[in-house]
Amino acid sequence: MAVPFWILIGNINEPGVRNVIAALALIGALTDWLDGYVARKRNEVTELGIIIDPLADKIAIGAIIIRLYMVGEIPEYYFFLIIGRDVLIFIGGVIVSKMIGKVLPSNVLGKITVSMIGVVILLIVLEMSRNSYLFQFFYYGSIVLIIVSFFAYAYRAVEYIKKENK
């Protein structure tokens, strides 16, 4: 999905493109959620899935955020907050998995954060007024969650390492 989003966002001001982007984003979110739900229900969660699913999410969100930044749809600080958090969590995840021999699964706070960022992206694509209460709620809420979820992830990683060292 990252490639179609990249191409479409490059043409975001063409007639109807914003609606196509929004529709693809909703389909992507729904299928991502459904895939996880089915895997959990059928008890088919795998170590590979624990790695690939969040990585695919990070790649898709990263591509979208980079492209939205490139076309001037998001401010620089928001771009760096999202990309910085994801890069640091990815690097930290690699280090922790090397230390403890397993991958830390994503947690609810991380999923809520990505969902909140997804809503902000959707609202931007649909050209919702940045002054509306709804936009501000999701936008500033996502910023708080980006910061809180990063520190929660770091704390959880340290706890796993301590537990493994005992």
C-alpha positions as CSV (number, residue, x, y, z in Angstrom):
1,M,0.0,0.0,0.0
2,A,3.0,2.3,0.5
3,V,3.7,2.6,-3.2
4,P,0.1,3.6,-4.3
5,F,-0.1,6.1,-1.4
6,W,3.2,7.6,-2.5
7,I,2.1,8.0,-6.0
8,L,-1.4,9.3,-5.1
9,I,-0.2,11.8,-2.6
10,G,2.1,13.2,-5.2
11,N,-1.1,14.1,-7.1
12,I,-3.1,15.0,-4.0
13,N,-4.6,18.2,-5.5
14,E,-5.9,16.5,-8.6
15,P,-9.7,16.1,-8.7
16,G,-10.9,13.1,-6.8
17,V,-7.5,11.9,-5.6
18,R,-8.1,12.8,-2.0
19,N,-11.2,10.6,-2.0
20,V,-9.2,7.7,-3.5
21,I,-6.5,8.1,-0.9
22,A,-9.1,8.2,1.9
23,A,-10.8,5.1,0.6
24,L,-7.6,3.1,0.3
25,A,-6.6,4.2,3.8
26,L,-9.8,2.9,5.2
27,I,-9.6,-0.3,3.3
28,G,-6.0,-0.8,4.5
29,A,-6.9,-0.1,8.1
30,L,-9.8,-2.4,8.0
31,T,-7.9,-5.3,6.4
32,D,-5.0,-4.8,8.8
33,W,-7.4,-4.9,11.8
34,L,-9.2,-7.9,10.3
35,D,-6.0,-9.8,9.7
36,G,-4.9,-9.4,13.4
37,Y,-8.4,-10.2,14.6
38,V,-8.5,-13.5,12.6
39,A,-5.0,-14.5,13.6
40,R,-5.8,-14.0,17.3
41,K,-9.2,-15.7,17.1
42,R,-7.8,-18.7,15.3
43,N,-4.7,-18.8,17.6
44,E,-2.4,-18.3,14.6
45,V,-0.3,-15.5,15.9
46,T,3.3,-16.2,14.9
47,E,6.7,-14.7,15.7
48,L,7.0,-13.6,12.0
49,G,3.6,-12.0,12.2
50,I,4.6,-10.1,15.4
51,I,7.5,-8.7,13.4
52,I,6.0,-8.1,10.0
53,D,2.6,-6.6,10.9
54,P,4.0,-3.6,12.9
55,L,6.9,-3.2,10.4
56,A,4.4,-3.0,7.5
57,D,2.4,-0.5,9.4
58,K,5.5,1.6,10.1
59,I,6.6,1.5,6.4
60,A,3.1,2.5,5.2
61,I,2.7,5.3,7.8
62,G,6.3,6.4,7.2
63,A,5.8,6.6,3.4
64,I,2.5,8.5,3.8
65,I,4.0,10.9,6.4
66,I,7.1,11.5,4.3
67,R,5.1,12.2,1.2
68,L,2.6,14.4,3.0
69,Y,5.5,16.4,4.4
70,M,7.1,16.7,1.0
71,V,3.8,18.1,-0.5
72,G,3.5,20.6,2.4
73,E,0.4,18.9,4.1
74,I,2.0,18.4,7.5
75,P,4.4,20.6,9.6
76,E,8.0,19.7,10.1
77,Y,7.8,19.0,13.8
78,Y,4.9,16.6,13.3
79,F,6.9,14.8,10.6
80,F,10.0,14.5,12.8
81,L,7.9,13.3,15.9
82,I,6.4,10.5,14.0
83,I,9.4,9.4,12.0
84,G,11.7,9.9,15.0
85,R,9.5,7.8,17.3
86,D,9.2,5.0,14.7
87,V,13.0,4.9,13.9
88,L,13.9,4.9,17.6
89,I,11.4,2.1,18.4
90,F,12.6,0.1,15.5
91,I,16.3,0.4,16.5
92,G,15.4,-0.3,20.1
93,G,13.3,-3.3,19.1
94,V,16.2,-4.8,17.2
95,I,18.6,-4.2,20.2
96,V,16.1,-5.7,22.7
97,S,15.3,-8.7,20.6
98,K,19.1,-9.4,20.3
99,M,19.4,-9.1,24.0
100,I,16.5,-11.2,25.1
101,G,16.1,-13.5,22.1
102,K,12.5,-12.6,21.2
103,V,10.6,-9.7,19.7
104,L,8.5,-7.5,21.9
105,P,5.0,-7.5,20.7
106,S,3.2,-4.2,20.1
107,N,1.0,-3.1,22.9
108,V,-2.4,-1.4,23.1
109,L,-0.9,2.1,23.6
110,G,1.2,1.7,20.4
111,K,-1.9,0.6,18.5
112,I,-3.9,3.5,19.8
113,T,-1.1,5.9,18.9
114,V,-0.9,4.6,15.3
115,S,-4.7,4.7,15.0
116,M,-4.8,8.3,16.2
117,I,-2.1,9.2,13.7
118,G,-4.1,7.4,11.0
119,V,-7.2,9.5,11.9
120,V,-5.1,12.7,11.6
121,I,-3.8,11.6,8.2
122,L,-7.3,10.9,7.1
123,L,-8.6,14.3,8.3
124,I,-5.7,16.0,6.5
125,V,-6.3,14.1,3.3
126,L,-10.0,15.0,3.5
127,E,-9.1,18.6,4.1
128,M,-10.8,19.0,7.4
129,S,-10.3,22.5,8.9
130,R,-7.3,22.5,11.1
131,N,-9.1,24.8,13.4
132,S,-12.0,22.4,14.0
133,Y,-12.3,20.9,17.5
134,L,-12.3,17.4,16.0
135,F,-9.1,17.9,14.1
136,Q,-7.4,19.6,17.1
137,F,-8.5,16.7,19.4
138,F,-7.0,14.1,17.2
139,Y,-3.9,16.1,16.2
140,Y,-2.8,17.1,19.7
141,G,-4.0,13.8,21.1
142,S,-1.7,12.1,18.6
143,I,1.3,14.2,19.6
144,V,0.7,13.4,23.3
145,L,0.4,9.7,22.4
146,I,3.5,9.7,20.2
147,I,5.6,11.0,23.2
148,V,3.9,8.8,25.9
149,S,4.0,5.6,23.8
150,F,7.7,6.1,23.1
151,F,8.5,6.4,26.8
152,A,6.1,3.5,27.6
153,Y,7.9,1.3,25.0
154,A,11.3,2.3,26.4
155,Y,10.2,1.5,29.9
156,R,8.7,-1.9,28.8
157,A,11.9,-2.7,27.0
158,V,14.0,-2.0,30.1
159,E,11.7,-4.2,32.2
160,Y,12.0,-7.1,29.7
161,I,15.8,-6.8,29.8
162,K,15.9,-6.7,33.6
163,K,13.6,-9.7,33.7
164,E,15.7,-11.6,31.2
165,N,18.9,-10.8,33.2
166,K,17.6,-12.2,36.4
